[in-house]
Amino acid sequence: MRSKLAVVILNWNGKSWLEKFLPSVVNFSNDADIFVIDNGSTDDSVEFLKLNFLSVNIVVNSKNSGFAGGYNEGLKQIDAEYYCLLNSDVEVTENWIEPIISLFEKNPDIAAIQPKILSYTDKNKFEFAGAAGGLIDNLGYPYCRGRVFDEVEEDKGQYDDEMEIFWASGCALFIRSKDFWDQNGFDERFFAHQEEIDLCWRLINSGRKIFYTGKSKVYHVGGGTLNKQSTQKTYLNIRNNLSMMLKNLPFPKLIGLIFFRLCLDGVAGIYFGLKQGFPHLWAVVRAHFGFYAQASGTWKRRQKHQKDKFYQSKWLIFKHFL
């Protein structure tokens, strides 16, 4: 029987996160079926779930395919009208589901929604990964309401609204299953980081909308897999951001903006090298070569998904270049 909503947590060696945060999901998700997709864990996560969470459904992937590939593989086995893709290090709250489902059902043109995302370690402040809804600037850099760069705002009710945004955070992403599969899910080549922004951009380019609601809130630890100082995180963010731009930018902006971004990344790499050491500079260099290696495949995907027209979100700020 098809579920109305499936809350789906991707797990990789995250028994401690499941032990800490899964109880809140079980307690406050009465109207949803709960799934954990195990992404090839080598700890005893699956055994722990079987012994302690009998109501939770388990899907086992054969290997760790990252955030993007892991969800794509696991969701093939889950039949629901709506998915909620939830990080394992998220504490949910009472009544976190109802406002989102209500917003979906009042607005059939909405493909994806995110709740208010606050910090688990400082619950009066927004959390880095998503905050009060994702936007993008005119150079293709993503940011959020409530967070710009590493600076986060205190939650004073200033974002208790419901509004259209550009991207919804993957740490608590509600999406219609039809929209997810119409776009062939996440781009598995991304592995992790910015795959949800790419998916939202593709949805916008197909005429769909992305929304935020402050009527639902969750608390996110963040950095559970890769911390902010990780060179691998730097590599994935830069490579994936460039690939996302090549795939989704309106053509008149494409060549000039990507060239300018490559130059900016070079300057940023030198800064990272001086401030944090050579491995961070090398991560930027590796990211550029990773982008070049994927460019042919990225262009083919662009032609497949964005060849007809480009819709404009009011948050797609590419009106001027430089």
Summary of the structure (lengths in Angstrom):
residues: 322
radius of gyration: 19.0
end to end distance: 53.0
largest distance: 57.5
contacts: 1101
relative contact order: 0.13
helix: 41%
strand: 24%
